[in-house]
Amino acid sequence: MTAIATPAARILDLCALPPGTIVEARRRDEVHYRGSVEDAAPGLGVVWIRDDLAGHRAILHLDEYSIWHVAA
């Protein structure tokens, strides 16, 4: 599912992404996932979120998506 991107700041360092942060995962400026961070593995370049759009847990890899911090 895609949605319109909201104003946000791009996350380049997963170490600075605490649980509860609201993020969007985008590919070519389309939002594919949006939700709150549950966990991150910076060494692997992945973050797990609880997706608000689909209602399930999603694993996002920085090689596949750009991750954006959005206001709650």
C-alpha positions as CSV (number, residue, x, y, z in Angstrom):
1,M,0.0,0.0,0.0
2,T,1.3,3.5,-0.8
3,A,0.4,6.8,0.7
4,I,1.4,10.5,0.2
5,A,4.7,11.3,1.8
6,T,4.6,13.8,4.7
7,P,7.2,16.4,5.6
8,A,10.1,14.5,7.2
9,A,13.8,14.3,7.9
10,R,15.7,11.4,6.3
11,I,17.4,8.9,8.8
12,L,20.9,8.0,7.7
13,D,22.1,6.6,11.1
14,L,19.9,3.9,12.7
15,C,21.8,4.3,16.0
16,A,19.8,7.6,16.4
17,L,16.5,5.9,16.0
18,P,14.9,5.0,19.4
19,P,11.9,2.8,19.8
20,G,8.6,4.7,19.4
21,T,9.9,7.0,16.7
22,I,7.4,7.5,13.9
23,V,9.0,6.8,10.5
24,E,8.0,6.3,6.9
25,A,9.8,3.9,4.5
26,R,9.9,5.2,1.0
27,R,10.9,4.0,-2.4
28,R,11.0,6.5,-5.2
29,D,9.2,9.1,-3.0
30,E,6.2,6.7,-2.4
31,V,5.5,5.7,1.1
32,H,5.3,1.9,1.4
33,Y,5.3,1.7,5.2
34,R,4.5,4.1,8.1
35,G,4.6,3.3,11.7
36,S,6.5,3.3,15.0
37,V,10.0,1.8,15.5
38,E,10.0,-1.3,17.6
39,D,13.7,-2.2,17.2
40,A,16.8,-1.5,15.1
41,A,19.9,-3.4,14.1
42,P,22.3,-0.6,12.8
43,G,25.0,-3.1,12.0
44,L,22.7,-5.0,9.7
45,G,21.0,-1.8,8.3
46,V,17.5,-2.9,9.4
47,V,14.7,-1.5,11.5
48,W,11.5,-3.2,12.6
49,I,8.3,-1.1,12.8
50,R,4.7,-1.7,13.6
51,D,3.1,-0.6,10.3
52,D,0.1,1.7,10.6
53,L,-0.9,1.3,7.0
54,A,-1.2,-2.5,7.0
55,G,-1.4,-3.2,10.7
56,H,1.5,-5.7,11.0
57,R,5.2,-5.8,11.9
58,A,7.5,-5.0,9.1
59,I,11.3,-5.3,8.7
60,L,12.8,-2.5,6.6
61,H,16.3,-2.7,5.1
62,L,18.2,0.5,4.2
63,D,19.3,-1.1,0.9
64,E,15.6,-1.2,-0.2
65,Y,14.0,1.8,1.5
66,S,14.9,5.3,2.6
67,I,13.7,5.8,6.1
68,W,12.2,9.2,7.2
69,H,11.4,10.5,10.7
70,V,7.9,12.1,10.6
71,A,6.0,14.0,13.2
72,A,3.6,11.9,15.3
